[in-house]
Amino acid sequence: MRAQTAVAYIDIRVFSHATEDEAKVMEAVKKILPPMDADTIAFEKRLLSGHHGNPIASFYARVKDKETLNAIVGKIASNLNTLDKETLRIRLNEFTERGSLYLRLDKQAAFLDELKLAQIDPIRIHIRFKKRDIDEILRAIGMIS
């Protein structure tokens, strides 16, 4: 199986807190997507309540189109900085589980057209692979060295 056909689907999830502008949050998400696909991916919106009753909007999309999957993975792989790629390589077992890669990308950095890993209030990316040799696939696409 070639790296280009190794992805089964990608889930994208992000939260927009009451203090954030939902349009800007979605603009940040769209900036991690390939430009030709950014407006075609449909996100479901759910309204939630935070710990103190504050409103939170949850946005979720599952991408299954093969070309779009390849374009998203390619964009992430080519735009992650060297330090984040090295972090992924060294700590890959912390980012993977049973054939899936879990990335958390910095929402504010994405808004500024930069892709970098983050832990706090991220854009969550779940990449499900068709086979479990994730490190081999990530090397082939240039996400790790």
Residue, then its C-alpha position, 0 to 999 in steps of 0.5 A: m500500500r502506497a503512502q498516498t492510499a494509506v489513509a482511511y479517513i480524517d476527523i477534524r474537531v475544534f471547540s470555539h469558546a464564548t470568548e472566541d469568534e466562531a468565524k475566526v476559529m473556523e478560518a483557522v481550521k480552514k487554513i490547515l486544509p488545502p485551499m481547494d478543499a477548505d470550503t467544501i468540507a462540511f462541519e457539524k456544529r453542536l452547542l455545549s455548555g462548559h463547566h460554569g455553564n459558559p457556551i461552547a461550540s463544537f465543530y466536527a467533520r469527517v473527511k473520506d474523499k481520497e484526493t482530499l485526504n491526500a491533500i490534507v496529509g500532504k499539507i500538514a506534512s509539508n508545513l509542520n516545522t522541523l522541531d515538531k517533526e522531530t517531536l513526532r519522530i521521537r515520541l511517535n508512540e504518544f501520538t499513535e494508537r491502534g492504526s491512528l495518528y492523533l495531532r493537536l495543532d495550535k489554533q492561533a498559529a493556524f489562524l496566522d498560516e502556521l502549523k505547529l503542535a500544541q496541547i492547549d485549546p487545539i484543532r484536533i486531527h485524527i488520521r486513521f490509517k488502513k494499516r498499522d505501520i504508521d511510522e513507515i507511512l509518515r516517513a514516506i510522506g515526509m511528516i517525520s524523518 
